[in-house]
């Protein structure tokens, strides 16, 4: 889980020989992220992403496109991936409509 990446962990992983990690990022919207994770984690996810890149790790971002929930953000998520690095970005489609309370 990206929000569990501490500031020093990515460097230690890189030093141990790890070259690439997978991270999930389904939204850049704090409220939607909180709904998905059931707690406020977006800031930690983005900090973990940044720490991994700073450590020299390649990051593959996995996104699940949820119809009616985050499908309006796919362009923003692609732009985020393109602006932050030349890392691999893959979108997995899924038809599902969660209901936010």
Secondary structure, DSSP 8 states (H G I E B T S, - for coil): -GGG--TTHHHHHHHTT--EEEEE---S-HHHHHHHHSS--HHHHHHHHHHHHHTT-EEEEEEEEETTTTGGGHHHHHHHHHHH-S--EEEEEE-------
